Amino acid sequence: MRLKTLLVFILSLAGSVGWAFDLQGHRGARGLLPENTLPSFARALSIGVTTLETDIAITSDGVLVISHDPSLNPDITRGPDGAFLSGRGPLIVQTPWAELQRYDVGRINPASRYAQTFSAQQPVDGTRLPTLAELFALVRKSGNEQVRFALETKVFPNAPEATLAPEPFARALIAAVREAGVASRTTILSFDWRTLKVVQAEAPEIGTVYLSAQQRWLDNIGAGSAQASAWTAGIRYSDHGSVPKMVRAAGGRIWSVHFADLTPALLKEAKALGLTVLAWTVNDTAQMARLMDMGVDGIVTDRPDLLREEMVRRGMPLPRATPVQP
């Protein structure tokens, strides 16, 4: 009995100091409930995750809201008339918070390709875009003082008019995190590394996560060019020869990479550089197992329930589950 008690203590201590595997609920639990909504985050907390991953936008009146897209997405947004938007809605940065509350984001448009991808997602009609402050309040309500926040700045160097500029965006997010008293539990992540440069210079108590993708639909690295990518704050692939070396040169300690871009050799190189490596967004159980066997430090997933089941199969320490009503 004493040995069992000691083992439980050691495992809980490991989790408290960051040794545990990082189970990140992507946009809450997008595979189960509407993305980036309070019901989705509540489901992730009820399942038990290490980290709540989400995306931040800023309204015209300076409210930090949770949205993956800089404008209202017709695949998941209905107007005041109850009908799905026929095209992209207004830019959030040009819209006041009160106006955004007229839109319902609690259901996927069944005619969209998105609906086929997330056929298991259950609707929650009447759901509105939440604020970051509301997410912090939900976590306080749950009583979970360990769960972490991974907050992505949605900034686009190829569409600067779509959001605030990187510097004021980063500073607004830093201020909100500090005001909530969760700096030690928060990382700020971005494909646009300019925001991370601001965070490292002005809020060293908040961790930064360097996102990368080298896919047809998004390539923020530009490995085939001698010039620096517009996304990487002047860090050129041609100077370093690999993404892990770019991240380290930028002062980063955490690299979050699209799972299809990660190889055992790159993971080994990143570890040798002292980087923590996360893989995103992984929903297939076979891929989860492959990446865990490879040795990643965490996985970002729309199905935290499935990743947690894989952790159970492996006898790994589990993050605390804290059921809560949104």
LODREN-399707 format. One record per residue (C-alpha): residue in one letter; residue number from 1; x, y, z; chain. Coordinates in steps of 0.1 Angstrom, whole numbers. Layout:
<code->A | pos->NUM | x->X | y->Y | z->Z | unit->A> .
...
# end
This chain:
<code->M | pos->1 | x->0 | y->0 | z->0 | unit->A> .
<code->R | pos->2 | x->28 | y->24 | z->8 | unit->A> .
<code->L | pos->3 | x->45 | y->16 | z->-25 | unit->A> .
<code->K | pos->4 | x->13 | y->24 | z->-44 | unit->A> .
<code->T | pos->5 | x->8 | y->57 | z->-25 | unit->A> .
<code->L | pos->6 | x->44 | y->66 | z->-33 | unit->A> .
<code->L | pos->7 | x->39 | y->58 | z->-70 | unit->A> .
<code->V | pos->8 | x->8 | y->80 | z->-72 | unit->A> .
<code->F | pos->9 | x->27 | y->109 | z->-55 | unit->A> .
<code->I | pos->10 | x->56 | y->106 | z->-80 | unit->A> .
<code->L | pos->11 | x->33 | y->106 | z->-110 | unit->A> .
<code->S | pos->12 | x->14 | y->136 | z->-97 | unit->A> .
<code->L | pos->13 | x->47 | y->154 | z->-90 | unit->A> .
<code->A | pos->14 | x->58 | y->146 | z->-125 | unit->A> .
<code->G | pos->15 | x->27 | y->162 | z->-140 | unit->A> .
<code->S | pos->16 | x->31 | y->193 | z->-118 | unit->A> .
<code->V | pos->17 | x->66 | y->201 | z->-130 | unit->A> .
<code->G | pos->18 | x->58 | y->194 | z->-167 | unit->A> .
<code->W | pos->19 | x->72 | y->159 | z->-171 | unit->A> .
<code->A | pos->20 | x->39 | y->145 | z->-182 | unit->A> .
<code->F | pos->21 | x->29 | y->141 | z->-218 | unit->A> .
<code->D | pos->22 | x->10 | y->172 | z->-231 | unit->A> .
<code->L | pos->23 | x->-25 | y->163 | z->-242 | unit->A> .
<code->Q | pos->24 | x->-38 | y->194 | z->-259 | unit->A> .
<code->G | pos->25 | x->-75 | y->198 | z->-267 | unit->A> .
<code->H | pos->26 | x->-75 | y->216 | z->-301 | unit->A> .
<code->R | pos->27 | x->-101 | y->244 | z->-302 | unit->A> .
<code->G | pos->28 | x->-114 | y->226 | z->-270 | unit->A> .
<code->A | pos->29 | x->-127 | y->193 | z->-283 | unit->A> .
<code->R | pos->30 | x->-136 | y->202 | z->-319 | unit->A> .
<code->G | pos->31 | x->-143 | y->166 | z->-329 | unit->A> .
<code->L | pos->32 | x->-171 | y->164 | z->-303 | unit->A> .
<code->L | pos->33 | x->-186 | y->199 | z->-299 | unit->A> .
<code->P | pos->34 | x->-186 | y->232 | z->-318 | unit->A> .
<code->E | pos->35 | x->-150 | y->245 | z->-321 | unit->A> .
<code->N | pos->36 | x->-137 | y->273 | z->-299 | unit->A> .
<code->T | pos->37 | x->-169 | y->275 | z->-279 | unit->A> .
<code->L | pos->38 | x->-175 | y->273 | z->-241 | unit->A> .
<code->P | pos->39 | x->-193 | y->239 | z->-245 | unit->A> .
<code->S | pos->40 | x->-162 | y->226 | z->-264 | unit->A> .
<code->F | pos->41 | x->-138 | y->238 | z->-237 | unit->A> .
<code->A | pos->42 | x->-160 | y->224 | z->-210 | unit->A> .
<code->R | pos->43 | x->-160 | y->190 | z->-227 | unit->A> .
<code->A | pos->44 | x->-122 | y->191 | z->-229 | unit->A> .
<code->L | pos->45 | x->-120 | y->199 | z->-192 | unit->A> .
<code->S | pos->46 | x->-145 | y->171 | z->-184 | unit->A> .
<code->I | pos->47 | x->-124 | y->146 | z->-204 | unit->A> .
<code->G | pos->48 | x->-92 | y->158 | z->-188 | unit->A> .
<code->V | pos->49 | x->-65 | y->175 | z->-208 | unit->A> .
<code->T | pos->50 | x->-32 | y->191 | z->-200 | unit->A> .
<code->T | pos->51 | x->-38 | y->221 | z->-222 | unit->A> .
<code->L | pos->52 | x->-66 | y->240 | z->-238 | unit->A> .
<code->E | pos->53 | x->-55 | y->251 | z->-273 | unit->A> .
<code->T | pos->54 | x->-74 | y->280 | z->-289 | unit->A> .
<code->D | pos->55 | x->-72 | y->309 | z->-313 | unit->A> .
<code->I | pos->56 | x->-75 | y->346 | z->-305 | unit->A> .
<code->A | pos->57 | x->-89 | y->375 | z->-326 | unit->A> .
<code->I | pos->58 | x->-95 | y->411 | z->-315 | unit->A> .
<code->T | pos->59 | x->-127 | y->431 | z->-322 | unit->A> .
<code->S | pos->60 | x->-129 | y->467 | z->-333 | unit->A> .
<code->D | pos->61 | x->-135 | y->478 | z->-297 | unit->A> .
<code->G | pos->62 | x->-106 | y->458 | z->-284 | unit->A> .
<code->V | pos->63 | x->-123 | y->427 | z->-270 | unit->A> .
<code->L | pos->64 | x->-102 | y->395 | z->-272 | unit->A> .
<code->V | pos->65 | x->-125 | y->368 | z->-287 | unit->A> .
<code->I | pos->66 | x->-119 | y->332 | z->-295 | unit->A> .
<code->S | pos->67 | x->-121 | y->325 | z->-332 | unit->A> .
<code->H | pos->68 | x->-99 | y->305 | z->-356 | unit->A> .
<code->D | pos->69 | x->-108 | y->328 | z->-385 | unit->A> .
<code->P | pos->70 | x->-102 | y->365 | z->-389 | unit->A> .
<code->S | pos->71 | x->-138 | y->368 | z->-404 | unit->A> .
<code->L | pos->72 | x->-169 | y->349 | z->-396 | unit->A> .
<code->N | pos->73 | x->-167 | y->315 | z->-412 | unit->A> .
<code->P | pos->74 | x->-199 | y->305 | z->-432 | unit->A> .
<code->D | pos->75 | x->-192 | y->268 | z->-425 | unit->A> .
<code->I | pos->76 | x->-201 | y->273 | z->-388 | unit->A> .
<code->T | pos->77 | x->-219 | y->307 | z->-386 | unit->A> .
<code->R | pos->78 | x->-256 | y->315 | z->-388 | unit->A> .
<code->G | pos->79 | x->-269 | y->351 | z->-389 | unit->A> .
<code->P | pos->80 | x->-297 | y->366 | z->-369 | unit->A> .
<code->D | pos->81 | x->-322 | y->352 | z->-394 | unit->A> .
<code->G | pos->82 | x->-310 | y->316 | z->-385 | unit->A> .
<code->A | pos->83 | x->-296 | y->310 | z->-419 | unit->A> .
<code->F | pos->84 | x->-259 | y->300 | z->-426 | unit->A> .
<code->L | pos->85 | x->-239 | y->328 | z->-441 | unit->A> .
<code->S | pos->86 | x->-237 | y->326 | z->-478 | unit->A> .
<code->G | pos->87 | x->-201 | y->337 | z->-478 | unit->A> .
<code->R | pos->88 | x->-174 | y->351 | z->-455 | unit->A> .
<code->G | pos->89 | x->-188 | y->373 | z->-428 | unit->A> .
<code->P | pos->90 | x->-174 | y->406 | z->-415 | unit->A> .
<code->L | pos->91 | x->-138 | y->408 | z->-403 | unit->A> .
<code->I | pos->92 | x->-137 | y->406 | z->-366 | unit->A> .
<code->V | pos->93 | x->-112 | y->434 | z->-363 | unit->A> .
<code->Q | pos->94 | x->-137 | y->457 | z->-380 | unit->A> .
<code->T | pos->95 | x->-167 | y->445 | z->-359 | unit->A> .
<code->P | pos->96 | x->-177 | y->455 | z->-324 | unit->A> .
<code->W | pos->97 | x->-182 | y->428 | z->-298 | unit->A> .
<code->A | pos->98 | x->-219 | y->434 | z->-294 | unit->A> .
<code->E | pos->99 | x->-225 | y->429 | z->-331 | unit->A> .
<code->L | pos->100 | x->-207 | y->396 | z->-331 | unit->A> .
<code->Q | pos->101 | x->-231 | y->383 | z->-304 | unit->A> .
<code->R | pos->102 | x->-259 | y->383 | z->-330 | unit->A> .
<code->Y | pos->103 | x->-243 | y->353 | z->-347 | unit->A> .
<code->D | pos->104 | x->-247 | y->316 | z->-338 | unit->A> .
<code->V | pos->105 | x->-217 | y->294 | z->-340 | unit->A> .
<code->G | pos->106 | x->-232 | y->263 | z->-325 | unit->A> .
<code->R | pos->107 | x->-236 | y->241 | z->-355 | unit->A> .
<code->I | pos->108 | x->-217 | y->231 | z->-387 | unit->A> .
<code->N | pos->109 | x->-234 | y->238 | z->-420 | unit->A> .
<code->P | pos->110 | x->-244 | y->203 | z->-432 | unit->A> .
<code->A | pos->111 | x->-238 | y->212 | z->-468 | unit->A> .
<code->S | pos->112 | x->-201 | y->220 | z->-461 | unit->A> .
<code->R | pos->113 | x->-171 | y->198 | z->-465 | unit->A> .
<code->Y | pos->114 | x->-163 | y->206 | z->-429 | unit->A> .
<code->A | pos->115 | x->-194 | y->187 | z->-419 | unit->A> .
<code->Q | pos->116 | x->-181 | y->155 | z->-435 | unit->A> .
<code->T | pos->117 | x->-147 | y->159 | z->-417 | unit->A> .
<code->F | pos->118 | x->-164 | y->163 | z->-382 | unit->A> .
<code->S | pos->119 | x->-195 | y->141 | z->-386 | unit->A> .
<code->A | pos->120 | x->-194 | y->131 | z->-349 | unit->A> .
<code->Q | pos->121 | x->-196 | y->168 | z->-337 | unit->A> .
<code->Q | pos->122 | x->-228 | y->174 | z->-318 | unit->A> .
<code->P | pos->123 | x->-245 | y->208 | z->-323 | unit->A> .
<code->V | pos->124 | x->-252 | y->233 | z->-295 | unit->A> .
<code->D | pos->125 | x->-276 | y->258 | z->-310 | unit->A> .
<code->G | pos->126 | x->-275 | y->293 | z->-296 | unit->A> .
<code->T | pos->127 | x->-238 | y->293 | z->-289 | unit->A> .
<code->R | pos->128 | x->-219 | y->326 | z->-294 | unit->A> .
<code->L | pos->129 | x->-183 | y->335 | z->-299 | unit->A> .
<code->P | pos->130 | x->-168 | y->335 | z->-265 | unit->A> .
<code->T | pos->131 | x->-143 | y->360 | z->-251 | unit->A> .
<code->L | pos->132 | x->-109 | y->350 | z->-237 | unit->A> .
<code->A | pos->133 | x->-121 | y->363 | z->-204 | unit->A> .
<code->E | pos->134 | x->-150 | y->339 | z->-205 | unit->A> .
<code->L | pos->135 | x->-127 | y->310 | z->-211 | unit->A> .
<code->F | pos->136 | x->-105 | y->320 | z->-181 | unit->A> .
<code->A | pos->137 | x->-137 | y->322 | z->-160 | unit->A> .
<code->L | pos->138 | x->-149 | y->288 | z->-171 | unit->A> .
<code->V | pos->139 | x->-116 | y->272 | z->-160 | unit->A> .
<code->R | pos->140 | x->-118 | y->290 | z->-127 | unit->A> .
<code->K | pos->141 | x->-153 | y->276 | z->-123 | unit->A> .
<code->S | pos->142 | x->-140 | y->241 | z->-129 | unit->A> .
<code->G | pos->143 | x->-116 | y->244 | z->-101 | unit->A> .
<code->N | pos->144 | x->-87 | y->232 | z->-123 | unit->A> .
<code->E | pos->145 | x->-56 | y->251 | z->-113 | unit->A> .
<code->Q | pos->146 | x->-32 | y->229 | z->-134 | unit->A> .
<code->V | pos->147 | x->-47 | y->230 | z->-169 | unit->A> .
<code->R | pos->148 | x->-27 | y->252 | z->-193 | unit->A> .
<code->F | pos->149 | x->-37 | y->276 | z->-220 | unit->A> .
<code->A | pos->150 | x->-21 | y->276 | z->-255 | unit->A> .
<code->L | pos->151 | x->-33 | y->308 | z->-272 | unit->A> .
<code->E | pos->152 | x->-26 | y->313 | z->-309 | unit->A> .
<code->T | pos->153 | x->-23 | y->348 | z->-323 | unit->A> .
<code->K | pos->154 | x->-41 | y->348 | z->-357 | unit->A> .
<code->V | pos->155 | x->-20 | y->372 | z->-376 | unit->A> .
<code->F | pos->156 | x->-14 | y->370 | z->-414 | unit->A> .
<code->P | pos->157 | x->16 | y->388 | z->-430 | unit->A> .
<code->N | pos->158 | x->0 | y->381 | z->-464 | unit->A> .
<code->A | pos->159 | x->-32 | y->398 | z->-452 | unit->A> .
<code->P | pos->160 | x->-22 | y->426 | z->-428 | unit->A> .
<code->E | pos->161 | x->-56 | y->443 | z->-430 | unit->A> .
<code->A | pos->162 | x->-73 | y->412 | z->-416 | unit->A> .
<code->T | pos->163 | x->-61 | y->417 | z->-380 | unit->A> .
<code->L | pos->164 | x->-42 | y->441 | z->-357 | unit->A> .
<code->A | pos->165 | x->-5 | y->444 | z->-364 | unit->A> .
<code->P | pos->166 | x->17 | y->418 | z->-346 | unit->A> .
<code->E | pos->167 | x->30 | y->442 | z->-320 | unit->A> .
<code->P | pos->168 | x->-3 | y->456 | z->-306 | unit->A> .
<code->F | pos->169 | x->-19 | y->421 | z->-310 | unit->A> .
<code->A | pos->170 | x->8 | y->405 | z->-289 | unit->A> .
<code->R | pos->171 | x->7 | y->433 | z->-263 | unit->A> .
<code->A | pos->172 | x->-31 | y->430 | z->-259 | unit->A> .
<code->L | pos->173 | x->-28 | y->393 | z->-253 | unit->A> .
<code->I | pos->174 | x->0 | y->397 | z->-229 | unit->A> .
<code->A | pos->175 | x->-21 | y->422 | z->-209 | unit->A> .
<code->A | pos->176 | x->-51 | y->398 | z->-207 | unit->A> .
<code->V | pos->177 | x->-30 | y->369 | z->-196 | unit->A> .
<code->R | pos->178 | x->-13 | y->389 | z->-169 | unit->A> .
<code->E | pos->179 | x->-46 | y->403 | z->-157 | unit->A> .
<code->A | pos->180 | x->-61 | y->368 | z->-154 | unit->A> .
<code->G | pos->181 | x->-30 | y->357 | z->-134 | unit->A> .
<code->V | pos->182 | x->-23 | y->328 | z->-156 | unit->A> .
<code->A | pos->183 | x->11 | y->337 | z->-171 | unit->A> .
<code->S | pos->184 | x->28 | y->307 | z->-156 | unit->A> .
<code->R | pos->185 | x->2 | y->284 | z->-172 | unit->A> .
<code->T | pos->186 | x->2 | y->300 | z->-206 | unit->A> .
<code->T | pos->187 | x->20 | y->298 | z->-239 | unit->A> .
<code->I | pos->188 | x->15 | y->320 | z->-268 | unit->A> .
<code->L | pos->189 | x->18 | y->304 | z->-302 | unit->A> .
<code->S | pos->190 | x->18 | y->316 | z->-338 | unit->A> .
<code->F | pos->191 | x->27 | y->308 | z->-374 | unit->A> .
<code->D | pos->192 | x->37 | y->345 | z->-376 | unit->A> .
<code->W | pos->193 | x->68 | y->345 | z->-355 | unit->A> .
<code->R | pos->194 | x->68 | y->383 | z->-352 | unit->A> .
<code->T | pos->195 | x->43 | y->381 | z->-324 | unit->A> .
<code->L | pos->196 | x->65 | y->356 | z->-305 | unit->A> .
<code->K | pos->197 | x->94 | y->380 | z->-308 | unit->A> .
<code->V | pos->198 | x->74 | y->406 | z->-289 | unit->A> .
<code->V | pos->199 | x->63 | y->381 | z->-262 | unit->A> .
<code->Q | pos->200 | x->99 | y->370 | z->-256 | unit->A> .
<code->A | pos->201 | x->111 | y->406 | z->-253 | unit->A> .
<code->E | pos->202 | x->83 | y->420 | z->-232 | unit->A> .
<code->A | pos->203 | x->68 | y->390 | z->-213 | unit->A> .
<code->P | pos->204 | x->95 | y->365 | z->-206 | unit->A> .
<code->E | pos->205 | x->73 | y->348 | z->-180 | unit->A> .
<code->I | pos->206 | x->50 | y->336 | z->-208 | unit->A> .
<code->G | pos->207 | x->62 | y->308 | z->-229 | unit->A> .
<code->T | pos->208 | x->63 | y->309 | z->-267 | unit->A> .
<code->V | pos->209 | x->55 | y->281 | z->-292 | unit->A> .
<code->Y | pos->210 | x->68 | y->282 | z->-328 | unit->A> .
<code->L | pos->211 | x->42 | y->268 | z->-352 | unit->A> .
<code->S | pos->212 | x->53 | y->254 | z->-385 | unit->A> .
<code->A | pos->213 | x->37 | y->239 | z->-416 | unit->A> .
<code->Q | pos->214 | x->53 | y->229 | z->-449 | unit->A> .
<code->Q | pos->215 | x->22 | y->218 | z->-467 | unit->A> .
<code->R | pos->216 | x->5 | y->227 | z->-499 | unit->A> .
<code->W | pos->217 | x->-22 | y->247 | z->-481 | unit->A> .
<code->L | pos->218 | x->2 | y->265 | z->-458 | unit->A> .
<code->D | pos->219 | x->39 | y->269 | z->-458 | unit->A> .
<code->N | pos->220 | x->53 | y->294 | z->-433 | unit->A> .
<code->I | pos->221 | x->89 | y->282 | z->-436 | unit->A> .
<code->G | pos->222 | x->98 | y->288 | z->-473 | unit->A> .
<code->A | pos->223 | x->126 | y->262 | z->-474 | unit->A> .
<code->G | pos->224 | x->129 | y->265 | z->-512 | unit->A> .
<code->S | pos->225 | x->137 | y->302 | z->-511 | unit->A> .
<code->A | pos->226 | x->169 | y->321 | z->-503 | unit->A> .
<code->Q | pos->227 | x->148 | y->349 | z->-488 | unit->A> .
<code->A | pos->228 | x->133 | y->348 | z->-453 | unit->A> .
<code->S | pos->229 | x->96 | y->338 | z->-452 | unit->A> .
<code->A | pos->230 | x->73 | y->367 | z->-443 | unit->A> .
<code->W | pos->231 | x->61 | y->345 | z->-414 | unit->A> .
<code->T | pos->232 | x->94 | y->339 | z->-396 | unit->A> .
<code->A | pos->233 | x->105 | y->373 | z->-383 | unit->A> .
<code->G | pos->234 | x->136 | y->374 | z->-405 | unit->A> .
<code->I | pos->235 | x->149 | y->339 | z->-397 | unit->A> .
<code->R | pos->236 | x->159 | y->323 | z->-430 | unit->A> .
<code->Y | pos->237 | x->157 | y->286 | z->-437 | unit->A> .
<code->S | pos->238 | x->187 | y->290 | z->-460 | unit->A> .
<code->D | pos->239 | x->208 | y->301 | z->-431 | unit->A> .
<code->H | pos->240 | x->200 | y->272 | z->-409 | unit->A> .
<code->G | pos->241 | x->190 | y->242 | z->-430 | unit->A> .
<code->S | pos->242 | x->162 | y->229 | z->-408 | unit->A> .
<code->V | pos->243 | x->131 | y->241 | z->-389 | unit->A> .
<code->P | pos->244 | x->144 | y->231 | z->-355 | unit->A> .
<code->K | pos->245 | x->175 | y->252 | z->-360 | unit->A> .
<code->M | pos->246 | x->154 | y->281 | z->-371 | unit->A> .
<code->V | pos->247 | x->133 | y->279 | z->-340 | unit->A> .
<code->R | pos->248 | x->164 | y->277 | z->-318 | unit->A> .
<code->A | pos->249 | x->179 | y->307 | z->-336 | unit->A> .
<code->A | pos->250 | x->147 | y->327 | z->-329 | unit->A> .
<code->G | pos->251 | x->151 | y->320 | z->-292 | unit->A> .
<code->G | pos->252 | x->124 | y->294 | z->-291 | unit->A> .
<code->R | pos->253 | x->122 | y->264 | z->-268 | unit->A> .
<code->I | pos->254 | x->89 | y->248 | z->-281 | unit->A> .
<code->W | pos->255 | x->83 | y->237 | z->-316 | unit->A> .
<code->S | pos->256 | x->48 | y->227 | z->-327 | unit->A> .
<code->V | pos->257 | x->49 | y->210 | z->-361 | unit->A> .
<code->H | pos->258 | x->23 | y->197 | z->-385 | unit->A> .
<code->F | pos->259 | x->24 | y->160 | z->-378 | unit->A> .
<code->A | pos->260 | x->30 | y->151 | z->-415 | unit->A> .
<code->D | pos->261 | x->62 | y->172 | z->-416 | unit->A> .
<code->L | pos->262 | x->78 | y->155 | z->-386 | unit->A> .
<code->T | pos->263 | x->104 | y->127 | z->-391 | unit->A> .
<code->P | pos->264 | x->124 | y->107 | z->-366 | unit->A> .
<code->A | pos->265 | x->156 | y->125 | z->-377 | unit->A> .
<code->L | pos->266 | x->140 | y->160 | z->-372 | unit->A> .
<code->L | pos->267 | x->127 | y->150 | z->-338 | unit->A> .
<code->K | pos->268 | x->162 | y->138 | z->-328 | unit->A> .
<code->E | pos->269 | x->177 | y->170 | z->-340 | unit->A> .
<code->A | pos->270 | x->151 | y->191 | z->-322 | unit->A> .
<code->K | pos->271 | x->157 | y->172 | z->-289 | unit->A> .
<code->A | pos->272 | x->195 | y->176 | z->-293 | unit->A> .
<code->L | pos->273 | x->188 | y->214 | z->-295 | unit->A> .
<code->G | pos->274 | x->168 | y->212 | z->-263 | unit->A> .
<code->L | pos->275 | x->135 | y->218 | z->-279 | unit->A> .
<code->T | pos->276 | x->101 | y->205 | z->-267 | unit->A> .
<code->V | pos->277 | x->83 | y->190 | z->-297 | unit->A> .
<code->L | pos->278 | x->45 | y->190 | z->-302 | unit->A> .
<code->A | pos->279 | x->27 | y->175 | z->-332 | unit->A> .
<code->W | pos->280 | x->-6 | y->189 | z->-345 | unit->A> .
<code->T | pos->281 | x->-35 | y->182 | z->-354 | unit->A> .
<code->V | pos->282 | x->-37 | y->144 | z->-349 | unit->A> .
<code->N | pos->283 | x->-71 | y->127 | z->-348 | unit->A> .
<code->D | pos->284 | x->-63 | y->92 | z->-360 | unit->A> .
<code->T | pos->285 | x->-54 | y->67 | z->-333 | unit->A> .
<code->A | pos->286 | x->-28 | y->50 | z->-354 | unit->A> .
<code->Q | pos->287 | x->-10 | y->83 | z->-360 | unit->A> .
<code->M | pos->288 | x->-12 | y->91 | z->-323 | unit->A> .
<code->A | pos->289 | x->5 | y->58 | z->-315 | unit->A> .
<code->R | pos->290 | x->32 | y->63 | z->-342 | unit->A> .
<code->L | pos->291 | x->41 | y->98 | z->-329 | unit->A> .
<code->M | pos->292 | x->41 | y->87 | z->-293 | unit->A> .
<code->D | pos->293 | x->64 | y->58 | z->-302 | unit->A> .
<code->M | pos->294 | x->86 | y->83 | z->-321 | unit->A> .
<code->G | pos->295 | x->89 | y->103 | z->-288 | unit->A> .
<code->V | pos->296 | x->70 | y->136 | z->-292 | unit->A> .
<code->D | pos->297 | x->64 | y->155 | z->-260 | unit->A> .
<code->G | pos->298 | x->27 | y->162 | z->-268 | unit->A> .
<code->I | pos->299 | x->0 | y->160 | z->-293 | unit->A> .
<code->V | pos->300 | x->-27 | y->186 | z->-303 | unit->A> .
<code->T | pos->301 | x->-59 | y->168 | z->-312 | unit->A> .
<code->D | pos->302 | x->-96 | y->174 | z->-319 | unit->A> .
<code->R | pos->303 | x->-103 | y->141 | z->-301 | unit->A> .
<code->P | pos->304 | x->-87 | y->144 | z->-267 | unit->A> .
<code->D | pos->305 | x->-109 | y->114 | z->-256 | unit->A> .
<code->L | pos->306 | x->-91 | y->92 | z->-281 | unit->A> .
<code->L | pos->307 | x->-56 | y->104 | z->-271 | unit->A> .
<code->R | pos->308 | x->-64 | y->99 | z->-235 | unit->A> .
<code->E | pos->309 | x->-75 | y->64 | z->-242 | unit->A> .
<code->E | pos->310 | x->-41 | y->58 | z->-259 | unit->A> .
<code->M | pos->311 | x->-24 | y->72 | z->-228 | unit->A> .
<code->V | pos->312 | x->-44 | y->48 | z->-206 | unit->A> .
<code->R | pos->313 | x->-33 | y->19 | z->-228 | unit->A> .
<code->R | pos->314 | x->3 | y->29 | z->-222 | unit->A> .
<code->G | pos->315 | x->0 | y->33 | z->-185 | unit->A> .
<code->M | pos->316 | x->9 | y->70 | z->-187 | unit->A> .
<code->P | pos->317 | x->0 | y->97 | z->-160 | unit->A> .
<code->L | pos->318 | x->-33 | y->114 | z->-169 | unit->A> .
<code->P | pos->319 | x->-42 | y->150 | z->-166 | unit->A> .
<code->R | pos->320 | x->-70 | y->157 | z->-141 | unit->A> .
<code->A | pos->321 | x->-105 | y->157 | z->-154 | unit->A> .
<code->T | pos->322 | x->-127 | y->185 | z->-140 | unit->A> .
<code->P | pos->323 | x->-163 | y->183 | z->-153 | unit->A> .
<code->V | pos->324 | x->-179 | y->217 | z->-156 | unit->A> .
<code->Q | pos->325 | x->-210 | y->232 | z->-171 | unit->A> .
<code->P | pos->326 | x->-205 | y->261 | z->-196 | unit->A> .
# end
